[in-house]
């Protein structure tokens, strides 16, 4: 009788262990997916900022070459301030 109870307890422990391992595995997979999404979003934001900066610098260059030095100076100052943030 005592041996049967030990066997049941051991079987229950194995079942519980299996469930816990499964749950931990699923959480790990979800964490990796979330990290990958976060990395993708950060990369996309960086690319967008670089595209915006490139366009802004082209706009400043055009303003400077068209003879409007005030706009070119003001704009380039704003870009430098934004890059320092």
Secondary structure, DSSP 8 states (H G I E B T S, - for coil): -HHHHHHHHHHHHHHHHHHHHHHHHHHHHHHHHHHHHHHHHHHHHHHHHHHHHHHHHHHHHHHHHTT-HHHHHHHHHHHHHHHH-
